[in-house]
Structures are given as structure tokens and as C-alpha cells.
């Protein structure tokens, strides 16, 4: 199903699909993302297959608040000050993961990428239910920004596509906060 300009009803529908192990495509503040409940390994593996992505590549998590970050990762005072200064926004921050985060998402490392996008849709979908985020594309290809192309390529492969927001079209900046000095890995 394809939804242009999603309403709160569609957001609730997306959450229900995620709770049942489904896959959605949703707009962030930067690109469209593939979403799955981070606790559902089968759904996460489906996203890897949809993208043609190797399991050695980590996948980030979207949260809906700053408080949810500390539920998934270890955060010290300096990291917290930095996070409060830049989020919500077009950043992926790397932190040391907590045990509840699947190794499947982190490609076996102790780091987890976390996004808190400046997007009401993302915040509503992921409220108290962190979800995956990875750009909607086949690995190695450019991210898809056109809603018609999303439907054409992935319409029969996902359970719901939400569109309707103008995206920046640039991937999020990745900043590693796991050691000092903090380091920008992708601009």
C-alpha cells in the first residue's frame, strides 16, 4: 500500500505493521528509509535481502526522543551534551551499544548508529518502538527519492510506503562518539 501525505491513522497502521513483523518505507529528514522493529531479526534480515546488503554492513536505528538513546547505548555526560546540541537533525551518531541491541544490526561490533531525525512522521512511528533505518536503494545504487520509483521497485516487496515530505536528498552525517575526540566519518 502506498500513502501520499500520511495522517495519524497511517502512522498507527505503520506501527501495527512493524509490531507484526512487517517492513515499511518512510520519509526521514534526509532520505527514505526501510523500517522494521529492531527486535525482529526476521524482518531485519528481509531488509538486508531487499537491499542486497551484506550482513557485515551495520544498520542504524531511529528513535523518537533523546531519552530513548540511553536505552540502546551507553552515554556519558560529554556525549549527552553533544547529542543535545545536534539532535533532532540529519545526523547518525555512533555509540557503544547496550546488550538489548542485536548484533545483526551492528554487524557484530560493539557500536550502534542512532538517528533522531527532525521528522514528525519518524518520531511518531518510532515512539517507544525503535525501528531500523537504512536508505531505500539497492546496495551500491543511489538512494531513491521519487515516490513513483519507490512503488515501482519496492511496492510489492514491503507492506507500506509512506511519502509526502520534501527530503534533503543527502545521507545523514555520521559522527563517532565512542572515543575522544569525536570524529566525523561521513559528511
N, C-alpha and C positions, 0 to 999 in steps of 0.2 A: 504494500500500500504506500502511496506517495501523497504527502501532505505539504501543501504550499501554505506558508504563514500559519504555523501551528498555534492552536489555542491551548488553554489549560487542560481541556479534555484530551487533546492529543498527547500532551506531556504525560498525563496519567496513563494513557494507553501505552506509551513508550515504556514507562516504568513497569507496567504489568507484563509486557513482552520480555523485558530484561529479567524480571523475577522468575519468569517461566523458562529461562534459558535461551531466549531469542537474541537476535542481532538487530541493531538499528544503525542507521546513518543519521547523524545530527550535525547542525552547524555549531562551531565554536566561534571564538572571536577571530580566528585565523583561517582555518580550513574546515572542510567537512571531516568528521571523524567516524570511525567504526566503534560502536559501543556494545559492550557486553558486561554483565555483572562480574566483577573481579573475582568472585568466589566460585564461578562456574568454569571449571577447566575445559569442559567440552565446548562451551561457547567461545572461549579464548582460542582454542585450537582451530575452531571454524574460521575465525578471523585470520589467523596465520595462513590457512588454506586459501581463503578468498583473495588474499593479497599475494600469494605465492611467496610468503615470507619465511625465512628460516627461523627455527626456534632459538638460534643463537642471537637473534635481534630482540632487545627488550622492548616492551610496550609500556607506555605511560598510563597514568591513572588520572581521571578527572574527579575533583572533589567540589563541594558546594560551599565550603567555608574554610577559614583558616584553622578552626578548631579540629576539623577532620584530618588535617595534615598530620597532627601529632598522634592520631590513632593509627596511622600507617607507617610513620617514620619517626626516628629519633631526632629531636630538635633541641638545640641548645639556645641560650639567650642571644648570641650574636646572629645565629641563623634566623631566629624568630624576628629580630629587628629588621633584617634584610627582607625577609618574606613579607612582613607587614608593610614595608616601603614599596614593594613592587606588585603585590597581588591584591585584587584580581587583575589579570593582564595577560599579555601574549608571551608568557614565559613558562618553560618547563624547568623545574628545579630538581636537582638530584640530591637525595638524602640517603642516609643509612636506613634500610628497611627494617620494619619490625617483622616478627615471625608470621604474623597473620597474612602477609603479602606472599603470594605464590611465587616460587622460583620460576615458574613458567613465564610470568610477567617480567621478571628481572634477568632472564637468560642465565640463571644460576649465579648471579652476582649478589653482593650484599647492598647494592644501590637500587633505589627506585626513583623513577621520574614521576613527578606530580605536577598537574596543571590545575589552576583555579582560574578558569577563563572569565573574562569580563563579558559574560553572556547569560542573560536571564534563563534561556532555554537550558543551557548546560547546568546551571545552578539548580533549577527545578528538577531536572531529570536525575541528577546525582545526589540530591539531598538525602543524607543518611544512607546512601547506597552508592559508594564509589564505583565508577564504571571505567572501562578501558577507553583509551583514546589513541588512535593512530590514523594518519591521513588516509583518506579514501583514494586508493590507487592500487595498481598492480606494482609490486616492488620494482623499483628502478624507473618507473614512469612518473610523469608529472602528476601532482595531485589534481583530482577532478573538481572543478569549481562550477561547472554548468549542470543545473538540475536535470535537464533532459538527458544529458550524458550519464548522470548518476543512475537514472531509471533504466536507461538502455543497457548499461553494463551490469548493474547490480540489482535491478528491480526484482528479479525472480530469485535472487540469492540471499536477500535479507528480509526481515519481517516487517520493517517500517522504514521509510525515508522521510525525514523532516527537513524542510528547506525554508527559504523565505527571508533570510538575513543576508545583508551585504557582508562578505568576508574580506579580510585584508588580502588573502591570497598568498601570504608569506607564512612559512612554518614558524612556530614559536622559537624564541631564543632559548637555548639550553644553557643553564648555569649550574655547575657542580659546586655544591655547598658542603661536600663531605670532608674537605680539608681546607685550611687557610694557606694562602689567600684563595678566596673563591675564584673560580675560573670559568670563563665563558667558553663553551665547547662548540656552540653554533650560534651565528648571528642571524 
